[in-house]
Amino acid sequence: MPRISLDGQFVEAEQGDTVAEALLRARITTFTRSIKYHRPRGPFCFTGSCGQCLMQIDGAPSQLACRTRVQEGMNCKRQNAPLGAGTDIFRAADFVFAEGLDHHHLMTGSRILGLVALEVARRLAGLGELPVAAQPAVPGSVRKARVVIVGAGPAGLAAARATGASALLIEREDRVGGAALLGLAPAPEAAAGEVLLGAECVGLYSNDTKLPGNALLAVRRAEGLLVIAAEQVIVANGAVPQPLAFPGVDRPGVYAARGLLGLKLRVGEKLVVAGLGDELRDCAAALRFKGYEVLREVQASSKLRAMGNPVRALEVDGERIRCDAVAIAAGPAPAHELASSVGAKARWDSGIGGFPVQVEADGRTSVPWLFAAGRVAGQGGSQAIASGTAAGTACRE
């Protein structure tokens, strides 16, 4: 079994673990400190979108522990914790500002005190120090494709089947399936065309180069950066977990329910699941199937407070429920950023709690060469496959 170190202490991992999984296996829940007040933070989403598991790994700062696979001898350090991860000197703010702290107006009544507060904030804030040693150069390559599909969940796989052999499907995980792998969607059929696994699209651009095609995609792979010139692109990159708003929700020990479902291990045995509607029901059922004991399914409309650090109880309308962890099952927010970066329209949808990409019936967006399908377009559940099929069919025609 590989062995890594955290702040000089050795941690045993299992082959294929992420750094986050290895640390949680060792019952380590505090991964970093918050940027502004350096409060203890642990992983939440396990998808690389929340930034609560950032660590210095092998000298490189602000690496996502939930996305980094362990290697023998890997050296991990917590950031923003000069006095140690267990020392929370800024907890005093909870007592000095018992009613909450409005940092935007802190000491702004006096120009001099305001400048002092600003300078203190500048020195406290940050995401780790730059590496001392030069980082190795990353090799790159270029290829072209007629249709590129980003995301191999139910919608992306349906789009690939409809598009046919001309599709190039890219998926950042090492397996296709998306929500189906979490037990939250039916098992998908195999995709047509070529599939690149372990390939994360980190940039989407309108093509104004001499390369053929309408779009350029920057794809990060283990072997280096891949640039793809494409005629058409279908974004089916899904949605990301989001928290609820209640005291203590940002403490270590509160996790996204979908994130827990994606882990190879169980984080404790007894959970309280808080959330909304179908997401609460479906995630609670999937967590039970994974082997957790779900003590209570709690509606987000209840008065909630997470207790402990790490959290070991959830107070619900004055009743304290002891547990190993709290799982949040709020509807995931559409990951619209790729589509929005090239001008596709996205509008707030209060029912979804996010900004789905605006599409026509066949998945077309406001960008001529760009299509969207599945949760990124606000079409989850049974609609995901149908939306993927529609987008793939439109690209084939």
N, C-alpha and C positions, 0 to 999 in steps of 0.2 A: 504494500500500500504506500502511496506517496506521502511525504511529510512536508509540511510548510511551516513557516514561522510567522507569528503575529507579535509585533513589538518585542521580539527576542524570545518569545515562548513558542515551543514546538507544538504543532497541532497535527494529529493523524487525520488523513483524508481517505476517501475511497476513490478508486479509479473512475474518472469521468465526472467527479464532483466539480461544481463551481466553487470558487472561494467562499461564497455565501453559504453553500450547502455544507462545506467542511466546517466552517465556524459554528453554524447552527447545530451541527452534529456534536460539536464539543460544548454545546450549551452557552455559546458566546452570542449575545444579542445586541450589544452596543458596537456598531461598526465605525461610526464617525461622529462628528459634532456638527450642529447646524451652523450655517455660514455666518449668521449675524450674531447670535448670542452663545454659540458653542454649546448648545444643550445636547444631551445624548440622543443619538438617532440610530435606528436600526433599519434593515431593509423592509420595504413595504410592498412594492409592486412585483418585484422579481422579473421585470421585463426591460429594465434599463431606462425607465422614463421618469422615475421620481427623484433620483439623485441622493437617496438616503443610505446608500451603501458605498459611497466613494472612498477609496483607499489609495495609498501609495503602494504600488505593486512593482517589485523589482526596479525601484528607483523612479518609475513614471508616476506622476501625481494624478489624482482624480480618476482612477480606473474603477469601472463598475464591477464590484465583487460578484454581483449576480450574473454577470455575463462572461467572466474570466474563468477558464478551466484551470484547475490546479496542475502544477508541474512539480516534480521532485525538487526540493530545495527552494521553492518560491519564497521570496521575502516580502511580507506584507506589514504595513505600518498604518496606524490610525492617523488621521489628519486633524488639525485644529484642536489638539489635546496636549498642550505643553506640560501640564501637571499630571497627565495620565488620564485614561478614559474613565476611570472610576471617580475622579474628582470633579464635581460639578459646582464650581465656585459661583457661577451665575444663578444658581438656584435661589440665592438671596433675593433676586428680583421678584420671585413669587410672593415674598413677604413684604418687601418695600412697596411694591405696586400690586397690592392684593386685588384691586379692581381691574387689573390689566394695564399694559404699558403701550401707550401710543408713541412709538418710536419716531414717527414722522414729525411730531411736534415737540420732541424732547429738548428742553432748554432753549427753544427758539424764541422765547420772550426777550432774551438778551442776546444781542449780536455777538458779544464776546463769548458767552457761555455756549451759544450755538456753534461757533467755530471750534471751540474745545470739544464739544460732543461729536462734531463731524470728524475731527482728527482722530479721536478715540475709536470711532466706528471704522474708519479706514484701516487702522492698525489691527483691529480685532477681526475684521472680515477677511475672507479668502477661502481658497479651495486647495491649499497645500502649496509647497514650494516647488519651483521648477527643478528638474533633475540636474545634478551636478555633471554627470557624464553625458556625452552626446548620444542621442538615440540612433539606432541603426536606420539606414535609408530603407524605405519601403519600395519594393519593385512594383511596376505597373504594367498593364497590358490593355489592348484595345480590341474590341470585336464589334460586329454589327448584328442586328436581328430585326425581323419585320415587326413582331409584336412581343413586348416584354410585359410580364405580369408580376407585380410585386406582392408577394404574400401567397402562401400555399395552404390557407385555411379552406373551409368549405366553399367560399365564394371564388377564391383564386383557382382552386382545382376545377370547379365548374366552368370558369372562364377558359381554362386551358383545354378542357375537353371540347368546348364549343369552337374554339379557335382552330384546333387541330395541330398538325405536326409543325406548323410555322411558329408556334408559341415557345418562348423561352421563359420559364417560370423560375423566379429566384425566391429563396426562403432562407431566413437567417438562422433558423433552428436546424438541427441535424435530422429532423423528420418532418414529413408533411402531415397536415391534419388540423392544425390550429385548435379551435375550441373542441373538436372531436377528441383530441388527446387528453383533454381535461374532463371528459365525460359530460360535456355541455352541448354536444351536437352529435347527430348521427355520424357513423363512420363513413368517410367520403370514398367515392370511387377513385381508381387510379387516374392520373392526369395524362393527357396526350402531350407530345412535344418533349423538349429537353428540360430537365430540372437541375438547378444548381442549389445544393444545400450548403449551409454555413455561409450564406452570401447575404449580407445586409446592405440594403440600399440606403446610403447616407446622404445622397444628394440627387436632385432631379432638376434638369436645366433645359431651357429652350436651346436648340442647337444653332449657333451662329458661327460655327467653324466650317472647315472644308470637308469634314467627315460627312458621309451620307446619312440622311434621316432627319426627322423633326426634333428629336429629343436626345439628350445625353443623360445617362445614369451613372453615378459614381457608386460602385459596389465594393464593399470591404470584405475580403476573404482572408483566410489564414495565410495564404501564399502571397498576398499583396493586393493592391488596388486594381480593380477591373473597371474600365470605362466602356460602356455599351452605347452604341449609336443605334437608335430605334426609330422606326416609322410611326408606331403607335405604342402607347403605354396604358395598361390597366392597373390602377392602384387598388389592391384588395388587402391592404396591410392592417385591417381590423381596427381595434380600439384598445385603449389602455385603462387599467384600473384606476379608480379615483377614490379618495377618502370621503368620509362624512365629516361634518363640522361639529365637533363636540370636544370638551376639555380632555386632554390627554391622548387624543387620537394620533399625535405625532410621536409618541413615546415608543421605545423598543418593546416589542411584544404585541404590537398591532399590525396585522398583515392583510393584504388584499386576499380575498378568498380564492380568486383565480390564480394568484401567485402561489398559494399553498398547494393548490391542486397540481401545479406544474412541477413541484419539487419531488425528488426521488425519496425523500424521507418525510416523516411526520414531525412537526414541531410541537412536542407534547402530545397529550392524549385527549384532553378535554377542552373544547372550544365553546365560546359564545359567538354566534354569528349575527351581525347587525347589518341591516340593509333595506332594500326596497323591492316590493313586488315579485315578479317572476325571477329576477336575479337572486333574491334572497332564498326563495324556495328551491331553485335549481342548484345553487351553489351548496346549500345546506345538505341536499340529497347527495350530491357528488362527494362532499366531504365525509359524510357517513359511509359511503361506498368505499372511500379510501381508507377507512378504519378509524376515523375520529369519532369520539363521543360528543355529539352536539348537545350541550346542556340546554340551550335556549335559542330560538330564532326571534330576534328583536327587531321591531320596526324602527326605522330611522326617526319617526315622529315622536318616539319616547325621549324623555330627558336622560341623556347618557353622560357618563364620566368614566374614563379609564383610570384605574387605580394601580399604583406601584410603578417601579422602574427597575427591571422590565415589568410590564403590566401583568398583574396576576388576578385581576378582578375587574368586572364591569358593573358600575352602578347604574341600574335601570329604574327610573322613577323612584329613587330612594332605596331600592333593594339592591344589596351587593351580592353579585354572583361570582364566586371564586372559580377561576379557570386557569389553564396553562397559557392561553393566548386568546386574542380577540381577532376574528376574521371579519373583514368589511366586504359586503356584497352589494355595493351600489352599482348601478348600470355603468359599464365602461364608456369612456369618452372617445369619440371617433378620432383616430390619429390622422388628422387632416393636413398636417404640416407639409408633407411632401407635395400634395396637390396644390395647397395654397401658395407654396413657394414659386410656382410657375403661373400664378394668376387665376387658378380655379376658384370659383365662389364657394364660400362656406358660411352658413348662417346659424345663429344660435337657435337651438331647439330645446325648449324647457322640458319637454317630455323625455328627451334623451339625456339631457344634462351635458350638452357639448355642442360642437360645431360640425355637423355632418356636411360633406361635400355635396353641393347641389347638382343633381343629375336629371337627365331626361329619362324616359321609359327604357331606352336602350343603354343607359349608363353613360351617355355623353355628358361631359362637363362643359364649362364655358371656354375651355381651351380645345381647339379643334382636334388635336391628336391625342387627347387625354380622356380616359374613361375611368369610372370608379364603381366598385361593387362591394357588397357586404356591409359590415358595420361602419367602415369609413364613410359610407354614403347613408348611414342611418338605417340600413336594411339588415337587421340581425335575425336570428332564429330561422324560421322556415323561409324567410324572404332572401336569405343570403345566397342560397344556391340558385334561385331563380334570377337574382340580379346578376350573378356571375355568368350564367348562361346567356343572358341578354347582352351583356357587354362583349362576351367572346364571340357571339354570333354577329354583332355589329362590326367587329374588327375583321371578321372573316370575309364579309361581303365586299 
